[in-house]
């Protein structure tokens, strides 16, 4: 099982700090956002792949080619570069060469996740070989990107809902577990955008394969400087 961290973005809403520091290297409670993710990795993770872009050399300098866990385990680290910011599906494709031989977890470089939630996806995959996603029950009404889950707990669609006709507000967190078969799918371009969405791409195959949806127990989205306080 490999871990992919998407860390190429510029973090424009973070203000001046993101001009000289990649957003995933900003500090929260004494650690970088990336360190919060990788210091408590599930034991199954055997390799880390960063997709870097804006100021990505700083991430390379900090983590190098090997990461040593608190238990003393060393994990190889590889890097792929996204030179054009064309969305999360495009970002993941830049790391394809490292991901063709095993399942992999994908996390956003600037968000915080619970280890137990990641472990749930891994445990489910061990038994079923299925893909899975981490969803958040939003406390605010959503007009776009609503995740639709069926009675069996599987993600079946991601829809726009500008008139708020759908009462459930489930949001994709950027966390998922996929297999190399993902790279056989044509990337899905987002409406009125030049970017290709990762969840929109894999959910296009929901009619062919099950995508288990797990509600998060913890997810912190970092979108503005005050989120780091």
SULPE-V403571 format. One record per residue. N is the residue number from 1. SS is DSSP state (H for helix, E for strand, - for the rest). OMEGA is omega in whole degrees, -180 to 180 (none if undefined). BURIAL is b if it has 9 or more other C-alpha atoms within 8 Angstrom, else e. Layout:
BEGIN
<<N/SS/OMEGA/BURIAL> <N/SS/OMEGA/BURIAL>>
END
This chain:
BEGIN
<<1/-/180/b> <2/E/177/b> <3/E/175/b> <4/E/177/b> <5/E/-180/b> <6/E/-171/b> <7/E/-175/b> <8/-/-172/b> <9/-/-177/b> <10/-/180/b> <11/-/-174/b> <12/H/-177/e> <13/H/179/e> <14/H/176/b> <15/-/-173/b> <16/-/-175/e> <17/H/-177/e> <18/H/177/b> <19/H/-178/e> <20/H/180/e> <21/-/175/b> <22/-/-177/b> <23/H/-180/b> <24/H/178/b> <25/H/175/b> <26/-/-174/b> <27/E/173/b> <28/E/-179/b> <29/-/173/e> <30/-/179/e> <31/E/173/e> <32/E/179/b> <33/H/178/b> <34/H/-178/b> <35/H/177/e> <36/H/-178/b> <37/H/-169/b> <38/H/-180/e> <39/-/180/e> <40/-/-179/e> <41/-/170/e> <42/-/-174/e> <43/-/-176/e> <44/-/-177/e> <45/-/-175/b> <46/-/-179/b> <47/E/177/b> <48/E/177/b> <49/E/175/b> <50/E/167/b> <51/E/-173/b> <52/E/179/b> <53/-/-179/b> <54/-/179/e> <55/-/-175/b> <56/H/179/b> <57/H/178/e> <58/H/178/b> <59/H/177/b> <60/H/-178/b> <61/H/-177/e> <62/H/-172/e> <63/H/174/b> <64/-/-176/b> <65/-/179/e> <66/E/174/b> <67/E/179/b> <68/E/-179/b> <69/-/178/b> <70/-/178/e> <71/-/179/e> <72/-/178/e> <73/-/178/e> <74/E/-178/e> <75/E/177/b> <76/E/179/b> <77/E/176/b> <78/E/-176/b> <79/E/170/b> <80/E/-176/b> <81/E/172/b> <82/-/-176/b> <83/-/175/e> <84/-/-178/e> <85/-/-175/b> <86/-/174/b> <87/-/-173/b> <88/H/176/b> <89/H/177/b> <90/H/179/b> <91/H/-179/b> <92/H/179/b> <93/H/179/e> <94/H/-179/b> <95/-/-173/b> <96/H/-175/b> <97/H/-179/e> <98/H/-167/e> <99/-/-174/b> <100/-/-174/e> <101/-/-180/e> <102/-/171/b> <103/-/-178/b> <104/E/173/b> <105/E/174/b> <106/E/176/b> <107/E/175/b> <108/E/-175/b> <109/-/-174/b> <110/-/177/b> <111/E/180/b> <112/E/-176/b> <113/E/176/b> <114/-/178/b> <115/H/-178/b> <116/H/180/e> <117/H/177/b> <118/H/179/b> <119/H/178/b> <120/H/179/b> <121/H/-180/b> <122/H/-179/b> <123/H/179/e> <124/H/-179/b> <125/H/179/b> <126/H/-176/e> <127/H/-169/e> <128/H/-172/e> <129/-/-178/e> <130/-/170/b> <131/E/176/b> <132/E/-179/b> <133/E/173/b> <134/E/-179/b> <135/E/178/b> <136/E/173/b> <137/E/-175/e> <138/-/177/b> <139/-/-179/e> <140/-/177/e> <141/-/-180/e> <142/-/178/b> <143/-/-178/b> <144/-/175/e> <145/-/178/b> <146/E/180/b> <147/E/-178/b> <148/E/-178/b> <149/E/-179/b> <150/-/-176/e> <151/-/179/e> <152/-/178/e> <153/-/180/b> <154/E/175/b> <155/E/-178/b> <156/E/-179/b> <157/E/170/b> <158/E/-168/b> <159/E/170/b> <160/-/-177/e> <161/-/-175/b> <162/-/-179/e> <163/-/176/e> <164/-/179/b> <165/-/-179/e> <166/-/-173/e> <167/-/-177/e> <168/-/-179/e> <169/-/178/b> <170/E/-175/b> <171/E/174/b> <172/E/-175/b> <173/E/-173/e> <174/E/178/b> <175/E/180/b> <176/E/173/b> <177/E/-178/b> <178/E/177/b> <179/-/-177/b> <180/H/178/b> <181/H/178/e> <182/H/-174/e> <183/H/175/e> <184/H/-177/e> <185/-/174/e> <186/-/-180/e> <187/-/-179/b> <188/E/-180/b> <189/E/-179/b> <190/-/-179/b> <191/-/176/e> <192/-/-177/e> <193/-/173/e> <194/-/-178/e> <195/-/179/b> <196/E/-174/b> <197/E/178/b> <198/H/-179/b> <199/H/179/b> <200/H/179/b> <201/H/-176/b> <202/H/180/b> <203/H/176/b> <204/-/178/e> <205/-/-177/e> <206/-/178/b> <207/-/-178/e> <208/-/-177/e> <209/-/-179/e> <210/-/176/b> <211/E/-176/b> <212/E/180/b> <213/E/175/b> <214/E/172/b> <215/E/-179/e> <216/-/169/b> <217/-/177/e> <218/-/173/e> <219/E/177/b> <220/E/-179/e> <221/E/-180/e> <222/-/-177/b> <223/-/-177/e> <224/-/-178/b> <225/H/-178/b> <226/H/178/e> <227/H/180/e> <228/H/-176/b> <229/-/none/e>>
END
